[in-house]
Amino acid sequence: MIQQAVLVALGGAIGAVLRFGIGNSIESSEFPLSTIIVNVSGSFILGMLAVMAINNGYSEELMLFFGTGLLGAFTTMSTFSLETLTLVKNDNYTLALVYASISFVLCILFAFVGWELGDRLEIG
């Protein structure tokens, strides 16, 4: 149990730093592009990783480190929620709806694409 917690913590630290770096490297405007980028790319990678784990029998430790830790900290539902709420509170209802819709659709679409791509890869 302690080893599993350490794996999640280490992965989470890396994911959080990656998220921070991307957030700071993309110029912020009224539209929260950096959050969409991390959530969509994280959904894609997790979709690919999940099916590859199923197909190739990846260890629980690997999935805890990458899936729960790294990608769990890299992607961010809480930031997405707060940014959407901020747009609403600033009376940007249309932009809030566009942001939420784009995020929702692209994250699911890219998780699917990642899953399909991972299912076709022959990586053991």
VOMARTI-316840 format. One record per residue (C-alpha): x, y, z; chain. Coordinates in Angstrom, 2 decimals, always signed. Layout:
<sites>
{{X,Y,Z},A},
...
</sites>
This chain:
<sites>
{{+0.00,+0.00,+0.00},A},
{{+2.80,+2.44,+0.83},A},
{{+4.63,+1.56,-2.41},A},
{{+1.43,+2.21,-4.38},A},
{{+0.93,+5.57,-2.68},A},
{{+4.53,+6.54,-3.45},A},
{{+4.04,+5.62,-7.13},A},
{{+0.90,+7.76,-7.33},A},
{{+2.64,+10.63,-5.53},A},
{{+5.69,+10.53,-7.81},A},
{{+3.55,+10.36,-10.93},A},
{{+1.34,+13.12,-9.56},A},
{{+4.32,+15.37,-8.91},A},
{{+5.50,+14.97,-12.49},A},
{{+1.99,+15.48,-13.89},A},
{{+1.45,+18.61,-11.80},A},
{{+4.75,+20.13,-12.94},A},
{{+3.92,+19.34,-16.59},A},
{{+0.49,+20.94,-16.14},A},
{{+2.07,+24.01,-14.55},A},
{{+4.61,+24.29,-17.37},A},
{{+2.02,+24.07,-20.12},A},
{{-0.24,+26.51,-18.31},A},
{{+2.59,+29.04,-18.10},A},
{{+3.86,+28.53,-21.64},A},
{{+0.54,+29.25,-23.35},A},
{{-0.52,+32.86,-23.33},A},
{{-3.69,+33.29,-21.38},A},
{{-6.64,+35.09,-22.84},A},
{{-10.29,+35.11,-21.95},A},
{{-10.51,+31.59,-23.38},A},
{{-8.72,+28.96,-21.23},A},
{{-6.83,+27.22,-24.04},A},
{{-4.15,+25.63,-21.84},A},
{{-6.74,+23.70,-19.85},A},
{{-8.32,+22.34,-23.02},A},
{{-4.89,+21.31,-24.31},A},
{{-3.94,+19.40,-21.15},A},
{{-7.36,+17.80,-20.73},A},
{{-7.65,+16.71,-24.37},A},
{{-4.07,+15.41,-24.59},A},
{{-4.41,+13.71,-21.20},A},
{{-7.67,+12.06,-22.32},A},
{{-5.95,+10.82,-25.48},A},
{{-2.95,+9.41,-23.62},A},
{{-5.11,+7.79,-20.91},A},
{{-7.37,+6.21,-23.52},A},
{{-4.32,+4.76,-25.27},A},
{{-2.71,+3.67,-22.01},A},
{{-5.88,+1.98,-20.74},A},
{{-6.39,-0.24,-23.76},A},
{{-2.69,-1.01,-24.03},A},
{{-2.75,-2.05,-20.36},A},
{{-5.67,-4.36,-21.08},A},
{{-4.12,-5.82,-24.22},A},
{{-0.58,-6.16,-22.90},A},
{{-1.14,-6.85,-19.22},A},
{{+0.65,-3.76,-17.89},A},
{{+1.33,-3.92,-14.19},A},
{{-0.82,-2.26,-11.58},A},
{{+2.24,-0.24,-10.55},A},
{{+2.67,+1.16,-14.06},A},
{{-0.98,+2.15,-14.21},A},
{{-0.87,+3.74,-10.76},A},
{{+2.18,+5.81,-11.70},A},
{{+1.04,+6.92,-15.16},A},
{{-2.76,+6.70,-15.07},A},
{{-3.68,+7.69,-11.53},A},
{{-0.61,+9.77,-10.66},A},
{{+0.84,+11.49,-13.70},A},
{{-2.27,+11.84,-15.86},A},
{{-4.53,+12.37,-12.85},A},
{{-2.48,+15.40,-11.82},A},
{{-1.87,+16.54,-15.41},A},
{{-5.52,+16.78,-16.36},A},
{{-7.74,+19.00,-14.31},A},
{{-11.48,+18.86,-13.88},A},
{{-11.38,+21.35,-11.03},A},
{{-9.63,+24.01,-13.12},A},
{{-12.05,+23.39,-15.99},A},
{{-14.99,+23.81,-13.59},A},
{{-13.62,+27.00,-12.05},A},
{{-12.80,+28.53,-15.44},A},
{{-16.30,+27.76,-16.70},A},
{{-17.82,+29.28,-13.56},A},
{{-15.59,+32.36,-13.91},A},
{{-16.82,+32.88,-17.47},A},
{{-20.42,+32.61,-16.26},A},
{{-19.80,+34.99,-13.35},A},
{{-18.29,+37.48,-15.82},A},
{{-21.49,+37.26,-17.92},A},
{{-19.70,+35.40,-20.73},A},
{{-22.45,+32.82,-21.03},A},
{{-21.84,+32.00,-24.67},A},
{{-18.10,+31.58,-24.18},A},
{{-18.74,+29.42,-21.09},A},
{{-21.06,+27.18,-23.10},A},
{{-18.60,+26.97,-26.00},A},
{{-15.70,+26.19,-23.63},A},
{{-17.62,+23.51,-21.74},A},
{{-18.96,+21.95,-24.94},A},
{{-15.60,+21.90,-26.69},A},
{{-13.93,+20.44,-23.62},A},
{{-16.55,+17.76,-23.16},A},
{{-16.67,+16.67,-26.80},A},
{{-12.93,+16.81,-27.49},A},
{{-11.94,+14.98,-24.30},A},
{{-14.27,+12.08,-25.06},A},
{{-13.34,+12.08,-28.75},A},
{{-9.61,+12.05,-28.03},A},
{{-9.99,+9.35,-25.35},A},
{{-11.72,+7.28,-28.04},A},
{{-9.01,+8.02,-30.62},A},
{{-6.31,+7.17,-28.09},A},
{{-8.10,+3.93,-27.22},A},
{{-8.41,+2.97,-30.90},A},
{{-4.80,+3.84,-31.65},A},
{{-3.56,+1.99,-28.57},A},
{{-5.63,-1.03,-29.54},A},
{{-3.87,-1.14,-32.92},A},
{{-0.34,-0.76,-31.58},A},
{{+1.64,-3.93,-31.01},A},
{{+3.66,-2.78,-28.03},A},
{{+4.38,-5.34,-25.35},A},
</sites>
